[in-house]
């Protein structure tokens, strides 16, 4: 405690008055060599403010820690979702490969059907051509037989089916004209 009756210059107990500069500015250019007392207790407001700031800093650190924990949880959730998506992507790729295989098989079947269709078409055309050739040959034979028959009829009976009039009619007309 401070003795009010104490003289600064002659007191052997070293309990001088408070330093005016230290009290106002919390700084004195003489430092420890100053004749006046540098009492830190006077800076209670500053200490209180420092404590409040420390408390706020702890709250901020706590909030940051909570946020980091939340971020870590979100990162873990994201990782789980990413793995699920990768698995789903792999499943989809496998399904696509299977569908591609089915499409290749169907394409192969279609190509085989086309080839078989073309072969069958060629076989049918060949058969139809053979039938046509047979009918044409039969027609040709019939035409030849008809021509032989016609020639024979003309030879035997003097009748020509292509002529406008027969030989008998021509002879009758000639007699009538005479």
C-alpha positions in Angstrom: 0.0 0.0 0.0 1.1 3.5 -0.6 2.0 5.8 2.2 0.6 9.3 1.5 3.1 11.0 3.7 6.1 9.5 2.1 8.4 11.8 0.2 9.5 10.5 -3.2 13.1 11.7 -2.9 13.9 10.6 0.6 11.8 7.4 1.1 14.0 4.3 1.7 11.0 1.9 1.2 10.7 2.6 -2.5 7.0 3.1 -2.6 6.9 6.2 -4.8 3.8 7.6 -6.5 2.4 6.1 -9.7 4.0 7.0 -13.0 1.6 9.3 -14.9 2.9 8.2 -18.4 2.7 4.5 -17.5 -0.9 5.0 -16.2 -2.0 6.8 -19.4 -0.1 5.1 -22.1 1.0 1.9 -20.5 4.6 2.9 -21.5 7.4 4.9 -19.9 10.6 5.8 -21.7 12.6 5.2 -18.5 11.3 1.6 -18.1 12.7 0.0 -14.8 14.8 3.1 -14.1 11.8 5.4 -13.6 11.5 6.9 -10.2 7.8 6.4 -10.2 5.9 3.2 -9.8 4.8 1.3 -12.8 1.8 -0.6 -11.4 0.2 -3.1 -13.6 -2.8 -3.3 -11.4 -4.0 0.0 -12.8 -4.4 -1.6 -16.2 -7.3 -3.7 -15.0 -9.4 -2.5 -17.9 -6.7 -3.6 -20.3 -6.4 -6.9 -18.5 -10.1 -7.3 -18.5 -10.2 -6.5 -22.3 -7.3 -9.0 -22.8 -9.3 -11.7 -20.9 -12.4 -10.9 -23.0 -10.3 -11.2 -26.2 -8.8 -14.4 -24.9 -12.3 -15.7 -24.3 -13.4 -14.6 -27.7 -10.3 -16.2 -29.2 -11.1 -19.5 -27.5 -14.7 -19.3 -28.8 -13.4 -18.6 -32.3 -11.0 -21.5 -31.9 -13.8 -23.7 -30.7 -16.0 -22.6 -33.6 -13.1 -23.3 -36.0 -12.7 -26.7 -34.5 -16.4 -27.4 -34.8 -16.4 -26.2 -38.4 -13.3 -28.4 -39.2 -15.1 -31.3 -37.6 -18.2 -30.6 -39.7 -16.0 -30.2 -42.8 -14.3 -33.5 -42.0 -17.8 -35.2 -41.7 -18.9 -33.6 -44.9 -15.6 -34.8 -46.6 -16.3 -38.3 -45.3 -19.9 -38.1 -46.6 -18.6 -36.9 -50.0 -16.1 -39.7 -50.1 -18.9 -42.2 -49.4 -21.1 -40.7 -52.1 -18.1 -40.6 -54.5 -17.5 -44.3 -53.8 -21.2 -45.1 -54.3 -21.1 -43.1 -57.6 -18.0 -45.0 -58.8 -19.6 -48.3 -58.0 -22.8 -47.2 -59.8 -20.7 -46.1 -62.7 -19.0 -49.5 -62.8 -22.3 -51.2 -62.7 -23.6 -49.0 -65.5 -20.5 -49.6 -67.6 -20.9 -53.4 -67.1 -24.5 -53.2 -68.1 -23.5 -51.2 -71.2 -20.9 -53.8 -72.0 -23.6 -56.5 -71.7 -26.0 -54.5 -73.9 -23.2 -54.0 -76.4 -22.7 -57.8 -76.5 -26.4 -58.4 -77.0 -26.4 -55.8 -79.8 -23.4 -57.5 -81.4 -25.2 -60.8 -81.2 -28.3 -59.4 -82.7 -26.3 -57.7 -85.4 -24.6 -61.0 -86.1 -28.0 -62.7 -86.2 -29.4 -60.0 -88.6 -26.3 -60.4 -90.8 -26.8 -64.2 -90.8 -30.5 -63.8 -91.7 -29.6 -61.4 -94.5 -27.0 -63.9 -95.9 -29.6 -66.7 -95.6 -32.2 -64.6 -97.2 -29.9 -63.8 -100.1 -29.1 -67.4 -100.5 -32.7 -68.4 -100.4 -33.6 -65.6 -102.8 -30.9 -66.9 -105.2 -32.2 -70.5 -104.8 -35.8 -69.4 -105.5 -34.7 -67.3 -108.5 -32.7 -70.3 -109.8 -35.7 -72.6 -109.3 -38.0 -70.1 -111.0 -35.5 -69.7 -113.8 -35.4 -73.5 -114.2 -39.2 -73.6 -114.3 -39.2 -70.9 -116.8 -36.6 -72.7 -118.9 -38.6 -75.9 -118.7 -41.8 -74.0 -119.7 -40.0 -72.2 -122.5 -38.6 -75.5 -123.7 -42.0 -77.2 -123.4 -43.5 -74.2 -125.3 -40.8 -74.5 -127.9 -41.4 -78.2 -128.3 -45.2 -77.5 -128.5 -44.5 -74.8 -131.1 -42.4 -77.2 -133.1 -45.0 -80.0 -132.9 -47.7 -77.4 -133.9 -45.6 -76.3 -136.8 -45.0 -79.9 -137.9 -48.8 -80.6 -137.5 -49.6 -77.5 -139.5 -47.2 -78.5 -142.2 -48.6 -82.0 -142.3 -52.1 -80.6 -142.5 -51.2 -78.3 -145.2 -49.5 -81.1 -147.1 -52.4 -83.6 -146.6 -55.4 -81.3 -146.9 -54.0 -78.2 -148.5 -55.2 -76.1 -145.6 -53.1 -73.3 -144.2 -54.4 -71.8 -141.0 -52.4 -68.6 -141.6 -53.7 -68.0 -145.0 -56.7 -65.7 -145.5 -58.4 -68.4 -147.5 -57.8 -72.0 -148.0 -56.7 -73.6 -151.4 -60.2 -75.0 -151.8 -61.8 -71.6 -151.3 -59.3 -70.1 -153.7 -60.2 -72.7 -156.4 -63.9 -72.1 -155.9 -63.4 -68.4 -156.3 -61.4 -69.0 -159.4 -64.2 -71.1 -161.0 -66.8 -68.6 -160.2 -64.8 -65.9 -161.9 -64.5 -67.9 -165.0 
